[in-house]
């Protein structure tokens, strides 16, 4: 019995040690980024000292507040469209049984396998013909189209694991499918909704390619594009670049930390069936 307990404790300690190593490896870049951002270029080269000059230079060089607001507007608008599309489609595919629903679900799942880089040129040409380049709604529609297949897949698997008795009992009580969706299924699907929100927020907020192609006007640029187009005199100023990178990464980190519990719940429950 003692040998069994010792083996279990050793296995547990090994797991904790591995998790500690992984944590250090994952957090070290942010630690290094934060330290570098609070140094001037001379202090960074010398390896000691702290200063706020890099942050002052960042806000002097780039309209950080406006670019953060642009990123927030684009990200939240795209997520709203994705949630409306994925929850309604997931409810129809996961709860309502109709002809060819399996084929439709297969087509949606197959859309997840198409690389974004292979679609970006046709999307640019089509939106340019419609005059959607250098407008918020052009980038918002692209992000919504790219995020909808995975979100619909996740919501479908989540709705499928819900007991069918809930829908049947509601129908007997006189509720229609629309009211069942709004009053019962959506509240039950909150973990999956939070999961979609967090994953899409991180994906859209940190994206560079779509913003760089579809939002070329300076006053429309998100923060990632602003950092990519930083003036040439600061390209070798590592502390300024680290300050901008930290400013860009913080919102996604905060969203993940706040909704981490819901994210794990949504992923595990949605994929369990």
Secondary structure, 3 states (H helix, E strand, C coil): CHHHHHHHHHHHHHHHHHHHHHHHHHHHHHHHHHHHHCCCHHHHHHCCCCCCHHHHHHHHHCCHHHHHHHHHHHHHHHHHHHHHHHHHHHHHHHCCCCCCHHHHHHHHHHHCCCCHHHHHHHHHHHHHHHCCCCCHHHHHHHHHHHHHHHHHHHHHHHHHCCCHHHHHHHHHCCCCHHHHHHHHHHHHCHHHHHHHHHHHHHHHHCCCHHHHHHCCCHHHCCHHHHHHCCCHHHCCCHHHHHHHHHHHHHHHHHHHHHCHHHHHHHHHHHCCC
